[in-house]
Amino acid sequence: MTSSSEPTEAHNEILFSLPWINPAAPISTPSRATILLAMNATNDDPFASPIIWTDSARASAFSNWLQGLQVKHGLVPNSLRPASADASFRRYFRIDSSNQRSFIIMDAPPAQEDSQSFVKVAQLMRDAKLNVPEVLDWEQSLGFMLLSDLGDKTMMDGMQTPPELLCTQPASLAMPAAPSPAQYALYMQAVDALIVWQLASKPGVLPEYDDALLSRELALFPDWYVAKHRGFVMDAEQTETLKLAFEQIKTNCLTSLGGARVYVHRDFMPRNLMPAPAGLVIELGLGVLDFQDAVYGPISYDIASLMRDAFLSWEEDVVLDITVRYWQKARKAGLPVGDDFGEFFRAVEWMGLQRHLKILGIFARLTLRDGKPKYLADTPRFMRYARATCARYRQLGPFMVLLDAIEGNETRIGYTF
């Protein structure tokens, strides 16, 4: 790395006390409030990348915690590198061991993230025989966690050929063609993992996905997407239309299929699913990530999340095909999905609509409040999902008119139900 300025003396005290830091290597310092741990920072190393800390005390605590694990797990300190980040305050690093194994480190500041829910749900999933990261060490007071590594290839990576399946495609482009046999097989593995998760469900273990939570999530849409992102001011009639639509959505979500409830992952989508290594598919199944927000709620939620993805869209016949395969398998397994697929799919659509509106609000908030604008590029995808659902249900006609007013579109409606 190169730098136009040298670290301050205070930065030197933090940086050079760490065992993997080379004091001779120049270190970039974007601001006095930012600390860069120049791990693995050699010019010929393709993995060279800084770990950025904005809190020197936290950086020092991380160093002390990691040093304490070095001997037990055979960690190679200079292999530490960023693995991924998500839409929350959590960060993930990858570190190698001396026996050719790698681990994942989670950095989840306790003030912003509840690591306890991650540990609890991870154990629930492991008890259900799902393939999830094993928690090997947890410094609860600091939010540092050492996890087993499920690999660096997600199910989404398996969706990226042919080129039109790239998750970076503009949401306004035509949807991709049907999945290849290999991609379809991944969806069937996802369906199987979902059913295993749902079969483990017990009431009173996870937080309830109730009216209050549904309402808080729906409120993100008018607060962040409509008012702050679009700058759209609703009049009294439009406000009443929104209120009525939200009540219809919540009622359908909570009462469809007799109010059937199971464990809900809440982000069950290709980016959070990890294909097992070749030859271990049957033994391991898909790895499951990002499950810390799991709740006990509508059985229609996770299949809606899988098939109406945040970063990848399929034609309607593909959505129907995989959803009916899930329904058939779930019904055979004894899950409460009902005896009528049409009724089940309507429940999926209404649940999906709630999720689409929530995510529109979340993506706007990530951009406007958290400085993460990349998510906003996919908001047209969710508006398209929402409009498609509204166009099929007569009672949602006024809400579709409102959505089009917010987007500046001309309303065209042809109801199915």
QUICORKA-V905147 format. One record per backbone hydrogen bond with DSSP energy under -0.5 kcal/mol. CO is the residue of the C=O (numbers start at 1). NH is the residue of the N-H. Records with the same first field share a line. If there is no record, write none. Layout:
BEGIN
CO: NH + NH
END
This chain:
BEGIN
8: 12
9: 13
10: 14
11: 15
12: 16
14: 17
15: 18
18: 21
21: 23
22: 25
31: 34
35: 37 + 53
36: 38
37: 39 + 51
38: 41
39: 49
40: 42
42: 45
44: 46
45: 48
50: 52
51: 37
53: 35
55: 59
56: 60
57: 61
58: 62
59: 63
60: 64
61: 65
62: 66
63: 67
64: 68
65: 69
66: 69 + 70
67: 70 + 71
69: 73
70: 74 + 75
71: 74
74: 98
75: 77
76: 79
77: 80
81: 94
84: 92
90: 86
91: 107
92: 83 + 84
93: 105
94: 81
95: 103
96: 76
97: 100
101: 97
102: 149
103: 95
104: 147
105: 93
106: 108 + 145
107: 91
109: 112 + 113
113: 115
114: 117 + 118
115: 119
116: 120
117: 121
118: 122
119: 123
120: 124
121: 125
122: 126
123: 127
124: 128
125: 130
126: 129
130: 132
131: 288
134: 136 + 148
137: 146
138: 140
139: 142 + 143 + 144
143: 108
144: 139
145: 106 + 147
146: 136 + 137
147: 104
148: 150
152: 154
154: 157 + 158
156: 159
157: 160
162: 165
163: 166
166: 169
170: 173
176: 315
180: 184
181: 185
182: 186
183: 187
184: 188
185: 189
186: 190
187: 191
188: 192
189: 193
190: 194
191: 195
192: 196
193: 197
194: 198
195: 199
196: 200
197: 200
198: 201
202: 205
207: 296
208: 210
210: 214
211: 215
212: 216
213: 217
214: 218
215: 219
216: 220
217: 220
218: 221 + 222
219: 223
220: 224 + 225
221: 225 + 226
222: 227
223: 228
224: 229
225: 230
226: 232
232: 234
235: 239
236: 240
237: 241
238: 242
239: 243
240: 244
241: 245
242: 246
243: 247
244: 248
245: 249
246: 250
247: 251
248: 252
249: 253
250: 254
251: 255
252: 256
255: 258
256: 259 + 260
257: 260
260: 299
262: 297
264: 295
267: 269
269: 272
270: 155 + 156 + 273
272: 289
273: 155 + 275
274: 287
277: 280
280: 284 + 285
281: 285
286: 131
287: 274
288: 133
291: 294
295: 264 + 297
296: 209
297: 262
298: 301
300: 304
301: 305
302: 306
303: 307
304: 308
312: 309
313: 176
315: 318 + 319
316: 320
317: 321
318: 322
319: 323
320: 324
321: 325
322: 326
323: 327
324: 328
325: 329
326: 330
327: 331
328: 332
329: 333
330: 335
331: 334
335: 337
339: 341
340: 344
341: 345
342: 346
343: 347
344: 348
345: 349
346: 350
347: 351
348: 352
349: 353
350: 354
351: 355
352: 356
353: 357
354: 358
355: 359
356: 360
357: 361
358: 362
359: 363
360: 364
361: 365
362: 366
363: 367
364: 368
365: 369 + 370
366: 372
367: 371
372: 375
373: 376 + 377
374: 377
375: 378
376: 379
377: 171
378: 381 + 382
379: 383
380: 384
381: 385
382: 386
383: 387
384: 388
385: 389
386: 390
387: 391
389: 392 + 393
390: 393
392: 394 + 416 + 417
393: 396
394: 397
396: 400
397: 401
398: 402
399: 403
400: 404
401: 405
402: 406
403: 407
404: 408 + 409
END
